[in-house]
Amino acid sequence: MSSPANQPEHQERSPHSAFKIGRQRTYAFVYAPGPQWLAGRPRTKQSLGAHRAYIADLYAQGRALFGGAFLDDAEGGFGIVRAKDRDEALTLLAADPAIKEGVFTGEVRRWHAVFDEAEDLRVAFSQARINKSAVEALFDAVDRRDAEGVRAAYSENITIHEAASLPYGGDYRGLEGPLRHGQGFRAAWDRFQPHQARGLDARIIADGNHVVVLWQHKVENPQTGDRLELPAVSVYRMENAKIADSRMFHFDTAALLIFLERNAARAAPAPTDLR
């Protein structure tokens, strides 16, 4: 059996697709070389393209869970599939082009996972992708100065931790916290961040219930050309795809403060509409 992981991205399985087909039993497909297997040739030289496409389609439907080729001299492979009963599993195997064309022979055996690390990995990966999408939406809202979009990214018990030395530093709690933090941030920086120049260049990394964002803090006084660009890191703890804890780590808060002090008297007034 060829692994669907090597198939084109458009055949990627939805993380929720397995749940759409209801409660299923698991069966093992055990493959062995058939009469049309070309003896002495590697798997890459066998007629398995249609087989790979078929397995990829089962994977996209949530029916094929995992599988792959045996690497010993016996060739063949195995796969684990979901089906409502043995008859359906036999039908799925019989429809495999490699079985129909005689490249493989196969048998169906009832299978039960005592340890299912693969399922745990799938759930974790799915949750990480959901969390990453939530933080991507936050950064998009920040870039657009969309206060409601920003607030929507946070849970009710959110706590935002900002460097105490900054003008808007401290801890902000509750759903009004993001608004107050955003007001302070914009009061300090909006005059130095016209929309076309404030690209955050965010790189987002998600793992489990945490998301880490590497971004750039870019500021410029348009009147003098005084510029500063520093790396920063934000660490988010997620609960139910919402941000429950947010911590910002700036590369050099002293440099940010010096920039503000140096440009305070020469910059245009900060915007009064902070919402």
Protein Blocks (a to p, Z undefined) as FASTA:
>chain_A
ZZfklpcfklpccfklmmmnopaddddddddddfklcghiafklpcfklmmmmmmmmmmn
omambdcddfbfnlpiddddddfblklmmmmmmmpmklmnomaccdddddddfbdfklmm
mmmmmmmmmmmmmmmmmmmmmmnopaklmmmmpcfkbccdddfkbmkgccdedjklmmmm
mmmmmmmmmmmmcfklmcgoiacddehjbccdddddddddfknopacddddddddddeeh
iafbdcdddfblmlmmmmmmmmmmmpccddfblZZ
